[in-house]
Amino acid sequence: MKYEPVKYNSREEAVTALRRMIQRKRELEKRVQEEFVKARKEAINHHSLACMKTLSGKE
């Protein structure tokens, strides 16, 4: 896939576009971090449940 360079009419347009890209990147990073925390909690809960089943002999 070939990308064509984006042409801006002014420096202000280019700066605005760059700021929007940075904002979207930050939002995406925040969402990824939230999902990572959620997945980590689920993994810890799953591990704890598995350990409890093993200790109680209900495997």
C-alpha positions, -999 to +999 in steps of 0.1 A: +000+000+000+015+033-011+008+064+008+008+098-008+023+127+012-003+150+027-001+186+016-012+213+039-021+249+028-005+265+058+018+259+087-012+263+110-031+234+092+000+212+096+003+220+133-034+214+139-032+180+121-001+170+141-019+180+174-049+159+164-026+129+157-008+133+190-042+135+208-054+103+191-022+085+200-026+095+236-062+083+237-052+050+221-024+045+246-048+052+274-073+027+261-046+001+257-033+007+292-068+003+306-073-029+288-040-042+300-049-034+336-083-052+331-066-083+316-041-084+343-068-083+370-086-111+352-054-132+350-048-127+387-083-137+396-082-167+373-048-177+388-062-173+424-093-194+415-071-221+400-049-222+431-080-224+454-093-253+434-060-271+435-057-266+473-092-278+479-087-309+457-115-299+433-093-298+402 
